[in-house]
Amino acid sequence: MEAHNNTTIERLKNATWYFFDLDDTLHEFRKASSAAVDATLHLILEYHAHHKLSSCKPLTVAELRAEYLKILKTGTSAAFVDGKSSHEYRAERFQGVMNAFGIDCTEQQMQVLLDTYETAIMQNLQLKEGAIPLLQTLKQQGKSIAIITEGPQDSQERTVAALGLEPYFDRLVTTNKLGVAKIDGLFGKALEMIGVKSEEVVMVGDSWDRDVVPAVEAGITCVWLAEKDEGGERMVALGGEEKRVMVVDSLVRLQSIVLESSY
């Protein structure tokens, strides 16, 4: 049975700021990026088919995807803290895939790849169920709201605008802009930049390791969005102490808790 500690409920009620992760918390990022990657890899396959010799072994999208995922894992481990634009990061990944298979690509063809990816990801953006009603409820309660996210500043700004989230947010804080990853102190820097104390903030995110744990370490009350979980609470061990983390399986459920806490 789902149960929440009264102290956690009080924190939700008394918080002046709510911090939200963006990707896979407020919108279905994995689905959108997967569609964009597939569209781009099919184009790379066409480049290969156009230039390959008859003796070359046929290449598959699955092989390209496996190489892309390997490059993506390496490239995103630094959490986009080096200040490049989204197009620069993407170009590096696509070029890496093509280099692995000896595929030539002109500047013009690379631009087509980048345009294809951008168009596909924008067409496939989809808000999580309950995102807007939750944000509306928080604003009606007088809360200030910030997005605290890893990723390139430019692409996150475009995503926020395309999803219609701009009216609900007071600040957008990215690892790309501040040059520090979530696990390396982004939450502390965000608190300092905004000028708010940790005890006045609630953080909502889908990643235990990159949202919940580092936010708790910064003294912030956390709500973990775990869609396959039944809800309730989890504990984070921190410096010999255990801190409570609220668990919800949807933003719809979080909105109902926020409404209940206001009575």
Disulfide bonds with the S-S distance in Angstrom:
none
